[in-house]
Amino acid sequence: MKDKIRLPADLGLAVREHRKAHRLSTVQIAQQSGRSRDVLHRLERGDDVTVGSLFDILRAMGLCLRLERAGMPTLQEMQSRFGQDDEDAA
């Protein structure tokens, strides 16, 4: 799982990785959260979901959010984000 979540896609990837690592099915999370599997899939893709849906899904997975000062991205984060753009241009 990534250390920093800066984009909806980062959050979706972190949720999906946690779900799979803990062998939680989408059906199980949907039932426990009271949300549809479609909402979970949208979250995992980094698409917009309501804040309420996000918290319900995180709670069903035994997770919570913590806010911290963002600061500057690390060199590794910059290379990860923009390195592919340079390779495409070559």
N, C-alpha and C positions, 0 to 999 in steps of 0.2 A: 504494500500500500504506500502511496506517496506520502511524504512528510507534510507537504503543504497542499491545501486545496484552495485554488485561486479561481477556478472556473467551474461552471455547472458540469462540464464533461469530467473534470477531476473528481468531483463529488460522486458522479454516477459510477465512475470506474472504481472508486474506493468502496462504494456500497456493494457493487457486483463482486469485487474481489473478496470482501468480507463474507458475503453470503455464500459464495462458493467454497471458501476456505473452511467455513463452519458447517458445510453441507446442509444449508437451509434451502428448501425449495421455494419457488415463487408462490406456489399454492399455500404453503405453510405461512409465509410472511403475509400474504394477502389476507388469509383468515385471521391471523393474530392482530393485524393492523386495522382490519375493517375496511381496507381499501382493495381495489381491484388489481389483478395482476397487470393490467394495462398501465396503471399508475406506476407500479414498481418498474415495469419495463421502460416507461418514459423517463423516470428518474435515473435509471442505470444508463440510458443513452445520453443523459445530460440535457434532456428536454425540460421545459418548464412544468413544474408541478406546484400545487399550493403549499404554503408553509405548513399548514395543518397536515397535509398528506406526508410531507417530508418527516415531520416529527412523529407521526403515527408509525411510519415504516421504520424509522430509526429505533423507536421504543420497542417495536416488535422484534427487532434484531438485537436488542440489548445494548444499543449505542446511544450516544448523546453528542451534542456539539459543544465545542469550547472555542471562544473567540480570543484571538491574540493579535497583537500588532503585526501587520504584514511585513514591513521592512522591504528591502530590495530583494529581488529574486537572486538566487545563487547562480554561479556560472553554469553549473550543471542544468538548472532549470532553464536558463536562457538557451543553452545549446540544445536541450531537448525540444524546446518550443520552436526555435528558429533555425536549427541545424538542418532540418529536412528541407526548408525553403531554399537554402544554399545549394543543396545537392540537386534539387529539381531544376535550378537555373543552369547548372553545369552541363 
